[in-house]
């Protein structure tokens, strides 16, 4: 084999009784170039992956559920979650390392095998780990795994090793740094080699009650960290912001919940997340339609499956049907899936093909599914249509009423979009015209603007949310395997006529960058140094953990944030970091209670804590200055438009750069500081927008990473046209 200044990592795949497929024990080599560490350290978004023979495939909704079903499909949920994280990490690492499509076989990871199809538990495993990858010191590791020997019993004692891969497994519980054992699957000197997981072992430990992070630390070391990749695709909740509440730079935003029982709200005037054509592997149009300026909207259904979970495949199916009818492209401008995802269809600046003889100036929105019988569209689907209506109405100055927005069958003789959609059209219009649109429990209750500081001096309803935001690495503890401020429990003590009651945080609303966020729920259980890696949430500097209380916090309650339930002075460990604790009624306006929390903390809450204060946080700089397009982590063809939304009126000019190259500037706020640019270099591009005031002073900045590619089934690497640096 040729070696070109890089590093060879030996890969292996197996077939096992419990682990269906994994790394085979046949030798093959992965060649990694010298700048790999720089690229993987960026932890850019990873929404789609190119699969040989399949084109662009959605990572979260398609590739991973199919892969883990084939690789380790019969395992318990926590082991499947560990497999999903390892598989996502491996796919991301290989994409960065070799810039090639993944093989759908044991050359990389099996995808869409003949012996297994995804079941609800596989989708659940991916959904509950959305966007999470394995890292060490901020960089991706490879995420090796093998079948390993069969394991059984409470101690998971080793049995037969039918695949001969046990020798590749590493056992790294309690080990950190250079102590972590590397696997012979890879170079013993490369920092990305942090060991290999046993699929059979993971399944056994999961059967014994181990959670996913404990399983992963057992094989990859106690200093392994779970990181959430940025981007709109990372675990996106229906109709809301990206998964985990992270967004492209890990800012918790209102209305983002990891627990779908929590109502999630977004402003109706916010720009909805619209997935690009690349997200469903669109075929190019056969021909262009005439340009038009939309002035009305028609609602459709696609008459596709109501049970399929592969919405991207359904959109491709619809495009195929329309091509068969000699349409120039997919007929609809937008398609909305049952989980709330919005897919871009035909170019909205051109006529679609969706209402016979009435396509000019008419935008087509289609709900994926069949709704002319008893099946109704999902709440997430209806709310996403409402968000889309609000956005399009504002963009094209279309008044949202039943004259301008109609069902297909109200414009011509057809059952489309079905009675189940038509009877909710008035609801969708009402939501689109409301201040906020909410999805989840109590979502249809009126959303009132009565947060602290919004026209009321006191919040009589109390505060529902608690946020822990790490601000400093000081004080520095010792023997501390947790990256960040530890959170063991958040709860309130409430006095009543029958005595005191303890009420514990019940849901993680968002947790960008936080390890094991569920460790902060429930009663304190961090009783020993050994418990810490499994029982607490770790909130690194710059990250934040937002929790919901099952009962609103009221004056007279005592709020507790507990890091540990042991005495550090009497144990061989001590936690680190300082955090700010804040509370909020609606997840939008935050009242800071203490910025210097470094140990176990309690605060009796008085009336003054519930009064509006000029110091209350209403938004962050990143919320106020953000890209509209492109979106972090997405793939784009070379020609695209750069746009930034700024809520700060002092920003009068925006200048765009890609790395060190000037992309242009705009002073047109009405156009969202729009700049058209055609890129001439493929691959991951770092895009920076800087906002300037009238004096030429930089007052805002936003940085994202995107992938520029031709979408031809490959990922071109480092190709540049002569004389065209950008």
N, C-alpha and C positions, 0 to 999 in steps of 0.2 A: 504493500500500500504506500501511496505517496503521502508525504507529510509536508505541509506548506506553512511553516511558521506558526501553526495553530496547535490545537490539542485534540487528540483522539479520545472520544468517550465510547467505550464498548457498550453496546446495547444488547439486551437479551429479552426473549419473549418465551412464555410457557403456556402449556395447556394443563389445567389441573382439575381435580374432582370438584373442588369448591370454587376455585378461581378459574373461571372458564378460559380466559386467555390472559396473558401478561407478557412479560419480556421473554422471548424464546431464547434458549440456551445455545443458540447458534451464533457464531461470531459475526459481527457487522460493526462498522465504525462510523461514528459521527465526527466530521471534521469541523472544528470551531475556530474561527479566526480570532486574531488578537484583540479586536476591539469589542468582543462580545460582552465583556463585563460592563462596559460603558452603556451599551444598548439595553441590557436587561435591568440595569439599575434604574432606568427611567420609569419602569413599570407603567408603560403606556396601555391604553385601552385595548381590548381584545374581543370585539363584537362578533366578527366572522373569521372563519378559517378556511383556507383553500384546501379542498380534499381532491386528490387525483380521481378523475372520472365523475366527480360530483359538482365541481365548481365551488363557489362561495357558499358556505354552510353556516348558519347561525350557531355560535358556540353554545349558548345557554339552553336554547330550546330544541336543538336538533343534535349537534355533534356529541355533547356530553351524555345526554340520556341514552343515546344509542351505544356509545362507547362503554359506559359502565354496565349496561345490560349485557353486553357481550363479554366484557372483561371479568366481572365479578358479580354477576346479576343475582345470584341467590343469597347474597350476604344480608345481614340485618341492616337497618337504616343507618346507624352510626358508621358502620364499615363502608356502606355505599357513599356516605358523605366524605369519608376519608379518600375513597377511590376517586370521587368527582374532583376533589381538590388536587390530588396527585395527577390525574389525567389532564386537568386544565393547565396545571403548571408545566407538565411535559409538553403539551401542545404549544403553549406560549413560548417555551424555551426553544423548541425545535424551529418554530417559525422565526424567531429572532436569530438563531444560530446559523441556519442553512438557507433561509429565505426561499423556501420551496414549498409546494403543496405537500401535505401529509399523505402518506400512503394509508389506505383504509384497511390495511392488513397488519400482520405482526411485524412488518417492517417498521411501523410506528405504533399505532394503536388501532385495534379492530373497530370498524364502524359499519353498522348495518349488516350484522352477520346473519347467516341463515338459521341459526339455532336459538336466537333470542330476539325479542322485540321489547322496547321500553314499556314498563308498566307504571302505574301511578307512583309507586315507591321510588322509582328511578328519577322521575321528574321532581318528586319531592326532595330527594337528596341533592339534586342540582340547584333547585330553587332555594333551599335553606343554606347553601354555601355560595350563593351567586357572586361571581367575580373574585372569589378567594383563591389565592395562590400561596405556595410555600416560599418563604424568603429567609435569608440569613444576612444580617447586617444590611438590610435594605435591598438586597439583590435576589433575583430568582435563583433557586436551586433547581436541579434537574427533575426531581420528583421520581426517582427510580422506584420500581416495585416489581416483585416476582410473586409466584404462588407460594413458595416456601413449603415447609412440611405441614402435614395435617395436624391440627391442634384440637384438644378437647379438655373438658373438665373445668373446674373453678380456677385452676392454675394454668390452664391452657397448655398442658403438658404436650411435648412434641411426640408425634407419631411417625407414620411412614412419610417418606419424601418421594412421592411417585414421579415428580418432575425433575428431581435432582437439583433444585434451585435454592435449597436452604442455605447453602454456602454463600449465597449472594446477600442474604438478609443481614441487617445490622440491628443491634439492640443498644439503643443510646439513651435509655431512661436515666435522667439525672445528670447527663453529661452535657458539657458546654465547650465552646471554643475548640481548641486543638484536641480535646479529649474525645470529641465525636468521631466515631468510627466511620470510615468511608467504605463503600462497597466496591468489590472487584469488578462490578459492571462498568465502572468509569475510571478515569485517571485518578490515582491516589494523591496527586498533587494539586488537582484543580479545585478551587474553592467552591464551585457549584456542586461538587460531589459531597453530599451530606448524608449518605447512606441510602438504604433501600427498605421499603415496607414489605411485609409479608401479607398477602391477601388473605390467606387462610388464618394467619394469626390475628389480623384485624377483625375478621369475622368472629373468631372465638372471643376476643376481648369485648367486642360489641355485645355478644350474647351474654356476657357477664356484667353488663351495665356500664362499660366504659363509654365516655363521650368522645366525639371525633377529635378534639384537640389533644386529649390524653393519648389517644391511639397514635396520632401523628408524632407527638413528642417522644413516644416510646421508641420509634424507629429512626426519627430524624434529629433528635437531640432536644434538650430543654431550652436551647436558645433559638430554636426554630420559631419563626413568627408567621402568622397568617396576615397577609395584606390584601386589601380589596383593590382590584384594578380600577382605575378611573374610567369614565366613559358612560354614555347613556345606556349601554347594554348590560351593565353589570348588575344583574338581578333586578331589572326594572319592574316596579309594581304596576298593576293595571292603571293606566290613565294618569299616573302620577309622575314623580321625579324618578331618577335612576335608583337602582336598588341599594338597599342599605342606607339610603338617604345621602349617598356620597356625592353624587354629581361628579363632574370631571375633576374637581380638586378637593373632594372630600369635605364639603360644607353641608352640615345638616340644615335642611330647609323645611319649612312648614309643610304639613301634609304628606310627609314621607314616613311610612311605617313598615316595619318588617313583620308586624303582626296584623294580618288582614282584618282582625276584629276591631281594630282601631280606625275610626273615621279618618281619612286622609283628604286634605283639602288643598286646592291650588287656586290662585286668582284666575278668574275667567278670562282676564285680559293677558295672561301669560302665554308665551309661545309654546304650543304643545310639542312634545317630542315626536318627530316624524322620521321614521326609519327610511334610509335611502334605498333606491332600487337595488343596490348591491346587497342589501340585507336579505333579499329574497332571490338573489341570483337572476335578475331580470335579463331576458334577451333584448337586444337592441330593437328599436322600432323598425318596421319595414319601410315606413315613409313618414314624412312630416304632415301634420294637419295644419290648417290655417290658424294663424295667431288670433287671439280674441282677448277681450277684457271682460272678466266674469261680472255678471250682475244678478245672478240667481243660482240656486243650488238644488239639486235633485238627490233624493235618498233612495238607495237600492239595497237588495240583498243578493248574494252570489249564488244561492241555491247549491251550496256545497255542504259537506258534512258538518253536523253539529257536535260531533264527538272527537274529531281529529285534533290532536295537540300540536300538529306541525303546521302552523299558520302560514309560514313562508312557502311551504310546499303547496298550500291551497292557492296562494296568490299566483304562483307559477302555473298551477293548473288552470286558473281563470285566464291567464294570458294565453296559454295554449289553445283554449277553446276559442278565444277571440281571434287568434291568428288563423285557426281553422275556418273561421267565418270571414276571412280576408279583411279583418280590421287592421288598421295601420299599427296598432299597439294594444295593450290592455285598455279596455274602454273607459275605466273609471280613473279619476284623478287621485283618489285616496281609498284605501281599504282598511277596515278596522276589525281586528281580531277579537275573539271572546275574552282574551286576557287584557284587552285595552290597548294593545300595540297598534300604532297607526303606521301603515306602509304607504309610501309614495308610489303612485301608479303612473299614469300619463302626465306629461308636462302640463301644469295648470295654466301656463300662459298660452296653451294651444287647445283647440277644441278636442273634447273626448269623443267617445262613441258609446253613448249610454241611453239617450232618448231619441228615438227616430225622428228625424227632421227638426229636432229642437236642441241640437248640441252647441250651437253658437252662443257664447256668453253664459254657458250653463256648466257649472262644476258638478261632477258626479262623485258622491260618497257612497261606498258600498260596505255593508256589514257582512263579514264572512259568516255564512251559515244559511239555514233555510227557515223562514219565519212566517210562512203562510198557513201553517197548521198549528199544533199546540205548543211547540217549543218557542220560548221567548228569548230575546237577546239578554246577555248578562248585564248586570249593573255597570261593570267596568267598561263594557262595550258602549253602552248608551252614554255614559259620562265622557268617554273619549270623543264620541261624535259631538257632544255638546261643546267640549273644548275646541274641537276643530271648527265648529260653526262660529264660535265666538272669535276665533283667530281670523277665519276667512272673512267674516262680516266686517271686522275692523280693517283688515288689509285692503279689501276691495270696496269698502263703503257700501256694503249690502245691508239694508235694514232687515233684521231677523224677524220675519213675520210669516204667516201661512200663505201669503201671496208669493213671496220670493223663495221660500223654502217649502218644497212639496215632495211627496213620495212619487216615485216613478209612475205608479198607477193613477195618480191625480193629474198627470200630464197627458196620458194616453191609456188605451185599454190594455191593462196587464195586472196581474196579481202582485207584482213587485211593488214595494219591498216586503209584502206580507202584512197581514192584519196585526201581528204581534209587534211589528215595528211602527206601523201607522198609528196605533193607539197610544204610543209613547212619544210621538213627534212633538206634541205640545209640551210635554215634560222636558224634552231635550232643548227646545227653544227657550223655555223658562230658565233652565240651568245656564244656558249660554248667555243669558242676559243678567244673571245674578252676579253678585260681587265675587263669590267663590263657588267652586264646584267640588263636591266631596264624594268620596267613594268609601264604602265600608259600613260598619255599624253606625246607626243613627245618621246615615249620610243624607237622607232626605229631609232631616229637620232643618229649619231655616238657620242659615249661618249669619250671626249678627256681629257687627263690628263693635264689640264691647270689651275689647282687650284693654289692659291697663294703658293709659296714655292715649286712648282713642275716644275722647269725649266724656270720660268718666273718671272721677278722682279716686274711686275705690272699686275694686273688683269684688262684688258681693258673691260671685259664684266660686271663688277660690281658684287655685292654680293646679293644673293637672300634670304638668311636665316638670321634670328635674333634669338639668343638664350639668354634666361634669366635663370641663374642658381643661386639659393639662397645659400649664403655662411655663413650667420650669423643670429641669432635671434635678434641681436641688430640693431637699437635701439628698445626698447620695447614700443609699443604704448599703448593706453588705449581704452577700450570698443571695442575691436577688435575681431570679430567672425571669422576672416579669418586665417586659418592655413598657414602662410608663407608670402612671398613677394607678394603683390597685384599687378596685372597687369590689368589695365582697357583698355589700348589701346597702340598699337605700330604702328607708322606711320612715314612717311618722308614728309618733306616740300620741294618742288622742284620749283625753280624759272624758268620761261620761258618768252618768248616774250609777252605773254598775261597775265602775272602775276604769282602769286604763286599757286601751286596745292598741295593738301594734298592727299597722297596715303597711305591707311590703310592696315595692314596685313590682308590677305584674307583666309589663311588656317592654321590649326594646323597640323604640320608635325608629331610631337610626343610630348607626355605629360605625361611620367610616374610619378605617384604620385601626379599629379596636379589636384586640384579640379576645376571644371567648366572651362576647358581650353578655351572653346568658348567665355568666357567673355572677352578675350583679343583681339578679332577680332572686326573690325569696328571702328567707331568713339567713342570717350569717352562718357560714359553714367553713370558714377559713380558720381552722383550729390549730394547725401545726405548719411548720415551714414546708413540710412535704406536701401539704394540701394545695399550696398556692397555685401551682401551674394548672390545676384542674378546677379550682373552685372560685377564682376571681377573674374579673375582667381587667385587661390591661389597656390603659388609655395613654398612648405616647404623646409627646409634646406636639401640639398642633392639631391633635385629634380630639374628638368629642363624643360623648356617650349621652344620648337622650333617652330617658325612661319615662314611662307613663305610670301614674298611680291609679289604682282602681277606684279611689275616692279622692275628690278634690281636696287639696291642702287648704286649711282654714286658719284664721287667726286663733291662737291658743294651742295649735298643734306644735309638737317638737319634731324637727326634721333631723334625721341622722344620716350620715354617710360613713359607712364602716369599711375600713381597709382590712382589718384582721380581728380575730377573736382570741388572740393569744398575747402574751406579754413579750414584746421584742427583746427587752433587756434580759429575759430569762431563756431566750432561744437563740440559735445560731443563724439568725436571719433578721433583716429589717428592711421594710419597703422604702421606696424612693419616690421622688417627684412631688411637685406642688400643683394644685389645681384650683380653678375657679368654680364655685357652685352657684347656679342660677336657677330660677323657677319661672314658669310661664303658664298663662291660662290657655293659650292657643298655639304655642310653638312658634310664634312670630315675634312677639315682644318679650324680652327677657329682662328680669330683674336680678342683678348680681347681688348675692347675699354675702359672699366672702371670697376674696381673691387669693387667700393665703392658706388654703387648706392643705395640710401635709400629713396629718395623722387621722385617727378616728375623730369625727367631728359631729357636734350637735348644736342646734340653734332653736331656742324657743321663738316662735313666730308671733309677732305682735301686729296690731293694726297698721303701724307705719310700714311694715313690709308689703302691704297690699295697696299702698297709695302710689299714684303715678309719680314718676321721678324723671327729671331731665336726663339722668344718667342711665335710664333704661335703654337697653340695646334694641334697636328696631331692625337693623340689618347689618351685614358685614360689607367691607369694601368689595369683596368678591361677588356678593349678591347684587351690588349696585353697578358693576362693570363686568359684563359677561358676553361671550360669543353667542350670537344667534346661529350663525353658520360660518365655518364648519363646526361640527360638534366633536368634542374630544373622543378619541378612540375609534372613530368611524373611518371607513375607507372611502376615497373619492377619486374620480377620474381627474386628469390634470387640470381641466378648466372648471374653476369654481368661483363663487362670490364670497368675499369676506364681509361679515357684518357684526357689529357690536352694539349691544343695548347698554346705555348708561343712564341711570336714574339721577346722576349728579349733574345738575344744570351747568356746573362750572366747566365741564368737559366740552370743549368747542372743536377739538381736532383729535382724530385718531390716526396713528401711524402703525402700519403693519410690517412685521419682519418675519422671515423664515431663517432661523439661525442668524447668520450675519448679513443676510441679503435683504435689501429694501423691497417690499412688496407694494408700496404705494401708501397714500394717505387720503383722508376725506374730512371735510368740515361740514358735511351735509347730515345734520341730525335726523331730518325727516326720512332719509334713506337708510337710517341705522348705520351711518358712516360707511356706506357700501363701497367696496373696491373689487373690481373684477380682475382675476389673475389666472394665468395659465402656467402651471408648473412644468418644468422640463426635466426634473429629476424625480425618479420614483423612490419609494421606500418611506420610512417613518420620517415625518417632517415636524419640527418644533415651530409652532406659529405663535408669535407674540404680538399682542395689541397693547399700545401705550396711549393713554389719554392725556391731553395737554390742555391747560387753561389759556386765557387770553394773553398771559405774559410768557407763554411758551414753557411753563413749568410742568413737568410730568407729575400728575396727581392720581393716576390710576394705571393699573397694569394687569393683564391677564395672559396666561401662557397655557397652551394646550398642545397635544401631540395628535397628529392624524397620520394615516397611511395613504400616500398617493400611488395609484396603480392603474394599470390598463384594464383590470378585471377580465383578463383573458384566461383565467385558470392558473396563472402563475403569479408569483410575487417578485417582480423585477428588483434586483438589488443594485443600488448605486449607479444606475444608468443616467448619464447626463449628455445632453446634446452639446457639441462644441460651442463655446462662447456663450452658454446660457446657464449661469450659475444657479438660478432660482428654480 
